[in-house]
């Protein structure tokens, strides 16, 4: 039989008659007392057992059941995990967004050629000629009139008479490794003074900055959720410890080590935190999966959620929840026990 | 087993409750500790299990100076001592049998169901194995506490006013159990102010009677 659990059917029932006598030998016979240490150390192994251990045993049962507190702890852990999944999705999505903007915009640049009508063709040709000799230019093309018209359509409406307007020529350049924007600027200044190179830096930088801040906000939210969860679990553990003062006193009186007592509480709260966080995580993942189609939702929301292997990231939330429950309860329990002899 | 040399103890903010205590509890002895309420009997027992530490002098338990014991060593010490308190404390949500088994669990030993059955029979509580402690009477609680105290076959039994809440018949029953333990070689120290209990015990066992008076320990055998 296990050392820490007495099956109910092995407890003597009340039908047996009291024995007459007092041969306390079975109880009082000298027993080889090994210096067997109570190995319920509060380490990662204990955390693992707290999560997946099948048999709770007396080490768990020494703490009286506390239905309402347990449910509240699990509920709070679940809510925190739900929020954590969204914060994680936000952090990952904004990260991807920033990367995509940075990559997409960094690979292209635009040359705007503004010159009197008589020189426009010549300067455009000079620009194209220069681009043909500049290293790192993967492709360059002058935007045809219909594409320019499409760009202007949001402001001027359809049927823009592009030819009738003094619109600069636009040349889209796709760059590759080794491209030197400064060298191109110098060439353009000499060969096509009406050409202006726009490498999108001015408006790319704030966009990337905004995305980066959103990403930081996401991670900060995750950190705050973790801190709030740890605080909540600490409070719950302290309340449980305070409410079970008699249990602790009895255990100390009969020779329980601090770790044994603390483990009982740690195990319980770790399981509650892990269980609640698992449910909250699944709910959060389901909510993310059920978000409206991102393309239809508009450009900003594009990519909010998890992609591919990214769906595995939320699965860390219950593990982190369990670790928080473990650490917070362990600290609270040992702190309280140090106050007792 | 327990050696005290010039031990003193005082609670914070007060003077010495006990002082100049020198005593040896040899293996297999039976001692009564008596004295008026508040004289320091319970404090004396708490010193023996390192629940309190002497403010002066030296207390050696099982060959170890308690002043130098760490928390785990104190826990080990307590597993070698069976304690029965006046207000026997249990884990109220566990059945009596599991409460009795707790010291076994804590010591890492396999739970010996036969030993628990024998103990329950010995204290005449077989019928209460599944009962929860709050359902027990005072006498039953004391006997269950005694069963828990001896489950690991400790060398030393400390009982603090074990009959304080019991009628005479139940007191005699409990005393009989303590005497049996002593006859099996255990060292027993009973703190009590019940002189009739001491007189009854002395008819059954060779017991030394100590009295705490004025914070000092005196031999009181002649008065009994």
Interface residues (C-beta under 8 A of the other chain):
Chain A: X1 X2 X3 X4 X5 X6 X8 X10 X11 X12 X13 X14 X15 X16 X17 X18 X19 X21 X22 X23 X24 X25 X26 X27 X28 X29 X30 X31 X33 X34 X35 X36 X37 X38 X39 X57 X58 X59 X61 X62 X64 X65 X246 X247 X249 X250 X251 X252 X253 X254 X255 X256 X257 X258 X260 X341
Chain B: X49 X50 X51 X52 X53 X71 X72 X74 X75 X76 X77 X78 X79 X80 X83 X85 X89 X90 X91 X92 X93 X94 X95 X97 X98 X101 X102 X103 X104 X105 X106 X107 X108 X109 X110 X111 X112 X113 X114 X115 X116 X117 X118 X119 X120 X121 X122 X124 X125 X126 X127 X128 X129 X130 X131 X147 X148 X150 X151 X152 X153 X176 X177 X180 X181 X184 X185 X186
